[in-house]
Every structure is written in structure tokens, then in C-alpha cells.
Amino acid sequence: MTQPQIDDEDKPLDPAVEKVRKKLVRFVGINLALLFLALMAVVGAVVYKSRTADPAPVVGGDIQSPEGTVEAEISLPAGARIVSQSLSGNRVAIDAELADGGRTIFIYDFAERRMIGRLAVKPQ
């Protein structure tokens, strides 16, 4: 069997179709150029911001010690069990379960090296 020949590829396009194709190619080219310019503007803005931005200040300051490390002793009531802790700047919050079953949050300041708060947690 012989295969039929397709002559559609060899035939020139109709002048009206060729005109529409040229408009479409021009439209696509213009849109790609605009998208590229917009992308370059965004990349330029990000690079500019990253080079000129100041580092964010540390809230609460840094822990400063001549030895480079802080050593302290935090006294909790006898029989207390630490449930969780959270560090923020110079302060640590320790959630402890007491021997009597109650819970208390102790707040300790490293800079001052003292307990600055004790919050009893009671159900309503």
C-alpha cells in the first residue's frame, strides 16, 4: 500500500491567515518582552533591598558575659518537674509541675541573674 501524500505543508497560506499569523507572532513577542522586563524589575528590587537592608535589631539585647557563657542556678521548689521551657532574648520561661499537682511558670532573666516572675496556673 502506498501512503497518501499530504500537500498541506507545501501550499502557501491564505493571505488573510498569514496576516493573522504575523499579528499573533508580534503579539507573543511583545508580551514576552514585557514579561521579561517585569521579571528583571522584580529581581532588581529584591537585590537592591537585600543589599541596603539593615539587619534586624535583637529584641532584648544579647546575653553578655566576660567568659562568653552564662552560668547560673535556677532554684525550683522541691519535687518540681519541668514540663517545658521557652527562651526569648535574655529570659527563659520554665513551665513546672509542682509536687502538689499545681503548675507554675517561672521567668528567669540571665542578664540580671535572678528570678523575675512566678505565675501560678490555676484552672477556673
C-alpha positions as CSV (number, residue, x, y, z in Angstrom):
1,M,0.0,0.0,0.0
2,T,1.1,3.4,-0.7
3,Q,0.6,6.3,1.7
4,P,-1.3,9.3,0.6
5,Q,0.7,12.5,0.1
6,I,-0.2,15.4,2.3
7,D,0.3,18.6,0.3
8,D,-0.9,21.0,3.1
9,E,2.7,21.7,4.2
10,D,3.8,22.7,0.8
11,K,0.9,25.1,0.0
12,P,1.3,28.7,0.9
13,L,-1.1,30.1,3.5
14,D,-4.0,32.2,2.5
15,P,-3.1,35.9,2.7
16,A,-5.7,36.6,5.4
17,V,-4.4,33.7,7.5
18,E,-0.8,34.8,7.0
19,K,-1.7,38.3,8.2
20,V,-3.3,36.9,11.4
21,R,-0.3,34.6,12.0
22,K,2.1,37.7,11.7
23,K,-0.1,39.6,14.2
24,L,-0.1,36.7,16.6
25,V,3.7,36.3,16.4
26,R,4.2,40.0,17.0
27,F,1.7,39.9,20.0
28,V,3.6,37.0,21.5
29,G,6.9,38.7,21.1
30,I,5.8,41.9,22.7
31,N,4.2,40.1,25.7
32,L,7.4,38.0,26.2
33,A,9.5,41.2,26.2
34,L,7.2,42.8,28.7
35,L,7.2,39.8,31.0
36,F,11.0,39.7,30.8
37,L,11.2,43.4,31.8
38,A,8.8,42.9,34.7
39,L,10.8,39.9,35.9
40,M,14.1,41.9,35.7
41,A,12.5,44.8,37.7
42,V,11.4,42.4,40.5
43,V,14.8,40.7,40.6
44,G,16.5,44.2,40.7
45,A,14.2,45.3,43.5
46,V,15.0,42.2,45.6
47,V,18.7,42.6,45.0
48,Y,18.6,46.3,45.9
49,K,16.6,45.5,49.1
50,S,18.9,42.7,50.2
51,R,22.0,44.9,49.8
52,T,20.6,48.0,51.6
53,A,18.5,46.4,54.4
54,D,19.9,46.8,57.9
55,P,19.9,43.6,60.0
56,A,17.0,43.4,62.4
57,P,17.9,44.5,65.9
58,V,17.8,41.8,68.6
59,V,14.9,42.5,70.9
60,G,16.0,42.4,74.5
61,G,19.7,42.5,73.6
62,D,22.4,39.8,73.7
63,I,23.5,37.9,76.7
64,Q,26.8,39.4,77.6
65,S,29.3,37.7,79.8
66,P,33.1,38.1,80.0
67,E,33.6,34.4,79.8
68,G,31.4,34.0,76.8
69,T,28.9,31.7,78.6
70,V,26.4,32.3,81.2
71,E,26.3,30.1,84.3
72,A,23.5,30.4,86.8
73,E,21.5,28.3,89.2
74,I,17.7,28.5,89.0
75,S,16.1,27.3,92.2
76,L,12.8,25.5,91.8
77,P,10.7,24.1,94.7
78,A,11.5,20.6,95.9
79,G,9.7,17.9,93.9
80,A,9.0,20.3,90.9
81,R,9.2,18.7,87.5
82,I,10.0,20.8,84.4
83,V,7.3,20.3,81.7
84,S,8.6,22.8,79.1
85,Q,10.8,25.8,78.7
86,S,11.0,28.7,76.3
87,L,13.9,31.1,75.6
88,S,13.4,34.7,74.5
89,G,16.3,37.1,74.4
90,N,17.8,37.2,77.9
91,R,14.9,35.4,79.5
92,V,13.8,31.9,80.0
93,A,10.3,30.8,81.0
94,I,10.1,27.4,82.7
95,D,6.8,25.6,83.0
96,A,7.0,23.3,86.0
97,E,4.6,20.9,87.6
98,L,4.8,21.1,91.4
99,A,4.7,18.2,93.8
100,D,1.2,19.1,95.0
101,G,-0.1,18.8,91.4
102,G,-0.2,22.5,90.6
103,R,1.6,24.2,87.7
104,T,3.7,27.3,87.8
105,I,5.6,29.3,85.2
106,F,9.0,30.7,86.4
107,I,10.6,33.5,84.5
108,Y,14.3,33.9,84.9
109,D,16.4,36.8,83.5
110,F,20.0,35.8,82.5
111,A,21.3,39.4,82.4
112,E,20.2,40.2,85.9
113,R,20.8,36.6,87.1
114,R,17.6,36.5,89.1
115,M,14.1,35.2,89.0
116,I,11.8,38.0,87.8
117,G,8.4,36.3,87.8
118,R,6.4,33.4,89.1
119,L,3.0,32.8,87.6
120,A,0.6,30.2,89.2
121,V,-1.5,28.4,86.7
122,K,-4.9,27.6,88.1
123,P,-8.0,26.1,86.4
124,Q,-11.2,28.1,86.5
